[in-house]
Each structure stands twice: as C-alpha cells, then as structure tokens.
Amino acid sequence: MGLAAMIEVKSELRSALVAARAKAYADAPEAGEALVGQAAPLLSVAHGRVIAGYIPFKTEIDPRPFMRALAAKGATLCLPRTPPKGGEGAGLTFHLCDPDNPDSLEKSMWGVIEPKAHLPQVRPDVVLVPLLGFDRAGHRLGQGQGHYDRTLEALRASGPVLAVGVAFAVQEIAHIPIEPHDQRLDWIITPIEAYPIPT
C-alpha cells in the first residue's frame, strides 16, 4: 500500500473508531473501573515498577482506577508530558505525579491534562497507552501525532519497557494498517479481558 493510500485508510479508520469509542463512553462512562478486574497478571508484577498512566482525554477510557490499584500494589506512578511547541518531532517525557492531585497537573497546548514540568522526570518500566483502535497482533492506531510511537521506540532502545494498550473492547478491529515506525503493544487490557501479545 502506498503512503497516500495508507494515510487515507488510517483517516477513515480514525473517523469510525472515534465514533465507536464515543458511543462506548456514552454507554459506560465508568468502564475504567472494570479494568481492575481484568488486570491480575499486571497487578502481580506492579511492586517496585515505575508505571506511566495518563489522564483520559475526551472519550478515552479512564485508566485511573487501574492506576490506583497498581499504586496500591507498590508501583510508582508517573504521567506523560507532551513536547513543547516547536518540539512536535520529540517524544513524551514522564514525570512523577499523583493523578488525583490537581495541583500537580496542567493543560497542554493540545488540551490534554498532564504533569507540570517541574516535577521529577523518570523512565517508566510500563507504559499504559491510550488509543483509537487495536488488533490482536498488538498494532495500535493513535491520534496521528506519533508521540507514543516515538516514545516507545526511544524507550525500547534504552532497555526493556512494557507497552499496555488500554481501551474499550469495541475499539478492536481485525487489522490495523501499519507503517515501519509504528510500535507494537505488548499487552491489551479492556473492561472484559486482558492478554499478552504473542511475540
């Protein structure tokens, strides 16, 4: 598939998946609570790990109940911060942050709630990754900015990191078209199941 065709296919998929996710969120805005019940394998290895979550944007499933459960098991939580204006080609940075403390959060130029820049920066062992769509092979479709792909590529170049896609079940599709820079997920967690991606 050529680049132009790939861009068009991904754009059409994004439109459909935005609508599907919006409906799932409208039907079950508290679905994030159910993530905890599916997360036993990940909770069992949380102790001593630095785990990056995120504050949900628009209709993204809310990972904060899962993040609280991870913290209760001994994980250290951090949150991603987007590159400053003019740094669109850079990856995310991760900062120690309590996701329930509004004094440590601010709104980015994209409208995303993120940690304040002065908070200590860390390297996560596990990254909870928001998305628009995913498939069973671990491929992910995001918003198109490439932040998570660049970030995961850089993290993986420096050592092990586990990428966990977090989504509503309806965000699964049969096949996500991929490009060379796209980074695969290692796990998927939804309100109805959690499973590792075969290597």
C-alpha positions as CSV (number, residue, x, y, z in Angstrom):
1,M,0.0,0.0,0.0
2,G,1.4,3.4,-1.0
3,L,1.8,6.2,1.5
4,A,-1.1,8.3,0.2
5,A,-3.4,5.2,0.4
6,M,-2.2,4.4,3.9
7,I,-2.9,7.9,5.1
8,E,-6.4,7.8,3.6
9,V,-7.2,4.4,5.1
10,K,-6.0,5.4,8.5
11,S,-8.0,8.6,8.3
12,E,-11.2,6.7,7.6
13,L,-10.4,4.2,10.4
14,R,-9.9,7.1,12.8
15,S,-13.2,8.6,12.0
16,A,-15.0,5.3,12.5
17,L,-13.1,4.5,15.7
18,V,-13.7,7.9,17.2
19,A,-17.4,7.3,16.8
20,A,-17.3,3.8,18.2
21,R,-15.3,5.0,21.2
22,A,-17.6,7.9,21.8
23,K,-20.6,5.5,21.9
24,A,-18.8,3.1,24.2
25,Y,-18.0,6.0,26.6
26,A,-21.6,7.3,26.5
27,D,-22.9,3.9,27.2
28,A,-20.5,3.2,30.1
29,P,-18.5,6.2,31.3
30,E,-17.4,4.3,34.4
31,A,-16.0,1.4,32.3
32,G,-12.5,2.1,33.6
33,E,-13.5,0.6,36.9
34,A,-13.8,-2.8,35.2
35,L,-10.2,-2.7,34.1
36,V,-9.1,-3.6,37.6
37,G,-10.9,-6.9,37.5
38,Q,-9.0,-7.9,34.3
39,A,-5.6,-6.8,35.5
40,A,-4.4,-9.5,37.9
41,P,-1.4,-10.5,35.8
42,L,-0.2,-6.9,35.6
43,L,-1.0,-6.1,39.2
44,S,1.1,-9.1,40.3
45,V,4.2,-7.6,38.9
46,A,3.5,-3.9,39.9
47,H,5.6,-3.8,43.0
48,G,8.7,-1.7,42.6
49,R,7.9,-0.8,39.0
50,V,7.6,2.7,37.6
51,I,4.3,2.8,35.7
52,A,3.2,5.6,33.3
53,G,-0.5,6.1,33.1
54,Y,-2.4,9.0,31.6
55,I,-5.3,11.4,32.3
56,P,-8.1,10.5,29.9
57,F,-8.8,12.9,27.1
58,K,-12.3,13.3,25.7
59,T,-13.8,9.8,25.4
60,E,-10.7,7.8,26.2
61,I,-11.4,5.0,28.8
62,D,-10.3,6.2,32.2
63,P,-7.3,4.3,33.5
64,R,-7.1,5.9,36.9
65,P,-8.9,3.1,38.8
66,F,-6.3,0.7,37.3
67,M,-3.5,3.1,38.2
68,R,-4.7,3.4,41.8
69,A,-4.8,-0.4,42.0
70,L,-1.2,-0.5,40.6
71,A,-0.1,2.0,43.2
72,A,-1.7,0.0,46.0
73,K,0.4,-2.9,44.9
74,G,3.6,-0.9,45.2
75,A,4.0,0.7,41.8
76,T,5.3,4.3,41.4
77,L,3.1,6.3,39.1
78,C,4.1,8.8,36.6
79,L,2.3,10.7,33.8
80,P,3.4,11.8,30.3
81,R,4.1,15.3,29.2
82,T,3.8,16.3,25.6
83,P,6.7,18.1,23.8
84,P,6.6,21.9,23.9
85,K,5.5,24.0,20.9
86,G,8.1,23.6,18.2
87,G,9.1,20.1,19.5
88,E,6.5,18.1,17.7
89,G,9.1,15.6,16.5
90,A,10.1,14.8,20.0
91,G,8.7,12.1,22.3
92,L,6.9,12.3,25.6
93,T,8.7,12.8,28.9
94,F,7.4,11.1,32.1
95,H,7.1,12.8,35.4
96,L,6.4,11.5,38.9
97,C,2.8,12.6,39.6
98,D,-0.3,11.8,41.6
99,P,-3.0,11.6,39.0
100,D,-5.6,12.6,41.7
101,N,-3.7,15.8,42.8
102,P,-5.0,18.7,40.7
103,D,-2.2,20.9,42.0
104,S,0.4,18.8,40.1
105,L,-1.5,19.0,36.8
106,E,-2.0,21.5,34.0
107,K,-3.5,21.6,30.5
108,S,-1.2,21.2,27.5
109,M,-1.4,23.1,24.2
110,W,-3.3,20.1,22.9
111,G,-5.9,20.4,25.7
112,V,-4.5,17.2,27.4
113,I,-4.2,17.2,31.2
114,E,-0.5,16.5,32.1
115,P,2.0,16.8,34.9
116,K,3.7,20.2,35.5
117,A,7.1,20.5,34.0
118,H,9.0,21.0,37.3
119,L,8.0,17.5,38.6
120,P,10.9,14.9,38.7
121,Q,11.4,13.1,35.4
122,V,11.6,9.3,35.4
123,R,11.9,6.4,33.0
124,P,8.9,4.1,33.1
125,D,9.1,0.3,33.2
126,V,5.5,0.0,32.0
127,V,3.5,2.5,29.8
128,L,-0.3,2.5,29.7
129,V,-1.1,3.6,26.2
130,P,-4.3,5.3,25.1
131,L,-5.5,4.6,21.6
132,L,-8.3,4.8,19.0
133,G,-8.0,1.2,17.7
134,F,-6.1,-2.0,18.1
135,D,-5.9,-5.5,16.7
136,R,-4.9,-8.9,18.2
137,A,-1.4,-8.6,16.8
138,G,-0.7,-5.7,19.1
139,H,-0.9,-3.0,16.4
140,R,-2.3,0.3,17.6
141,L,-3.9,3.3,15.8
142,G,-3.5,6.6,17.7
143,Q,-4.4,10.2,17.0
144,G,-1.8,10.5,14.3
145,Q,0.7,12.8,16.2
146,G,3.2,9.9,16.7
147,H,4.0,10.8,20.3
148,Y,3.7,7.3,21.6
149,D,5.5,5.6,18.7
150,R,8.5,7.9,19.0
151,T,8.5,7.5,22.8
152,L,8.2,3.7,22.8
153,E,11.0,3.4,20.1
154,A,13.3,5.5,22.3
155,L,12.5,3.7,25.5
156,R,13.0,0.3,23.8
157,A,16.4,1.4,22.5
158,S,17.5,2.1,26.1
159,G,16.1,-1.0,27.8
160,P,13.0,-3.2,28.4
161,V,9.6,-1.5,28.6
162,L,6.2,-3.0,28.6
163,A,3.5,-1.2,26.5
164,V,0.0,-1.9,27.6
165,G,-2.9,-0.7,25.3
166,V,-5.9,0.4,27.3
167,A,-9.3,0.6,25.5
168,F,-12.9,-0.3,25.3
169,A,-13.5,-3.7,23.7
170,V,-15.3,-2.1,20.8
171,Q,-12.0,-0.4,19.7
172,E,-10.7,-3.8,18.5
173,I,-10.7,-4.2,14.7
174,A,-9.5,-7.1,12.6
175,H,-6.4,-5.4,11.2
176,I,-4.6,-2.1,11.8
177,P,-2.6,-1.0,8.8
178,I,1.0,-0.3,9.9
179,E,4.0,1.7,8.9
180,P,7.7,1.0,9.7
181,H,7.7,3.5,12.6
182,D,4.6,2.0,14.3
183,Q,5.4,0.4,17.7
184,R,3.6,-2.7,18.8
185,L,1.9,-3.2,22.1
186,D,2.9,-5.9,24.5
187,W,-0.4,-6.3,26.3
188,I,-4.0,-5.3,25.7
189,I,-6.5,-4.6,28.6
190,T,-10.2,-3.8,28.2
191,P,-13.1,-4.0,30.6
192,I,-13.8,-7.6,29.5
193,E,-10.3,-9.1,29.1
194,A,-6.5,-8.7,29.3
195,Y,-4.0,-10.6,27.3
196,P,-0.3,-10.5,26.2
197,I,0.5,-10.1,22.6
198,P,2.4,-13.2,21.2
199,T,6.0,-12.4,20.2
